[in-house]
């Protein structure tokens, strides 16, 4: 497995506003360095980093999308909102299908958007096409471990 040397994305904590660097990979939750609130974990992966991005025990929602895809642009805000609302319970990985043809081929992605759910590095769910926000939320929540 290739190791990602990517610097983490910087996000502001929704609770206190502190800027935090979000790691590309890791175990467990991503928390604010100041107030320790759970932070949304949203990263971008490609052919080289995909396996590393979906590894781990936390539920991972993979959004396979393309810049030119209207339905992909329509669900992007919903996916980002889920990453915020389910912070500490869900990691979101965005994969540009045009820039990551190996991921698309290996995972039999024939239409976009395709949303994949991973746990422990294995696919546990798949949704093809854009769906209403409530349906997407229910699908993701049904795969979350009970608290």
N, C-alpha and C positions, 0 to 999 in steps of 0.2 A: 504494500500500500504506500502510495506517495505521501510524503509529509508536507503539509502546507506551511509555508513560511510567511503566509499573508499576515500583514498587520491587521489588528481588529478594527472594526468600524466604531466610530465614536458616536454615542447617543447621549441625549440628556435624560436624566432620571425624571419620570413623570411625577414622582412624589416630591423631590427636593430641588430639581433642576441641575444637579451636579453632572458634569460631563464625564462619561465613563467609556473606556475602550472595551468593546465587546469582543471576546475571543472568537476565532473561527470555529475552533473545536474545544471540547472540554467535557467534563463530567458534571452532572447535576445542574443546578440553577445558576443563572447569571444574576449577580446582585450588585446594587449600587455600592460604591466604595465609601460613601458618606452615611447614608441612612439605612443601608442594607435591604432596601425594597427590591423585589424581583423586577428585573428589567426585561423588556421584549428582546428576544434573541432571533434576529433576522440576518441571514448571511447569503452571499451569492456563491455558487459553486460551479465548477466546470468539469470537463472530462477527467482531469487529473485529480481534482479535490473532492469529487462526489462521494466516494466511499467513506472518506474521512468525515465529511460533513454529516452523513446520516448515521454514523456509528454512535453508539451510546444508548443508555437506557431510557432517556427522555423521548416522548413521542415527537416525531419529526414530520412536519407537513412540507412536502416538496411541491413547488409550483413550477411546472415546465411551461414556459411561455415564449413569446417572440415579440419584438418591438412592433411589428406590423400587424399583429393580431388584435382586432377590436375586442372580442370577448375576453382576451387576456387582460387588456387595459381596464375592462369593466370590472373584473373581479379582483384586480390588484389592491384596491383600497380595502376590500373586505378581508383579504389575506393579511394585510398589514394591521388592520384593526384586531383580527384574531390574535396576532402576535402580541399586541399590547394587552388585550383583555385576558389572555391566557398565559401571561408572563409567569415564568416559573414552572409551567406545566407543558409548554409547547415550544419547540424550536421550528422556525420557518427557514427553508432553504429555497432560494430562487435559482432556477437553471434556465438560461437562454438556450432554447432548442437549436437555433441557428449557429451558435458558437460552441455547442456541446453535442455534436452529432453522435458521438460514441455513447453518451448517456441515453440519448433518445433511442438509438438502435438497441442497445443492450436491455433496455427496459420496455421495449415494444411500444414506444410512444408514437402513435400514428396520427393523432389529432391533438390540437392544442386549443385551449389550455388542458393539460392533464395534471391532476393533483394526485399525489401519492402520499400515503401514510407509511412511515417506517418506525419500527421499534426494534432495538437491539440489532440494527443494521439490516433488518429484513423487512420487505414490503408486507404490510398488513391491511392495506386498503387502497382503492383506486377510484377516482371520479374523473370521467372524461367530459369535457365541455363545461361551459359556465353554468352555474346554478344560482338560484336566489340566495342571498346572504343567510337567511334563516336555515335553509336546507344545508348549506355548507357548514354552518356553525353546529347544527345537530349531528352531522356526519363526523366532524372532528371530535366533538364532545363524547360521542358514543365510543370512541376509541381510547379516550383518556382513562387511566386507571382511576378507580374510585378513591376519593380522598379519605 
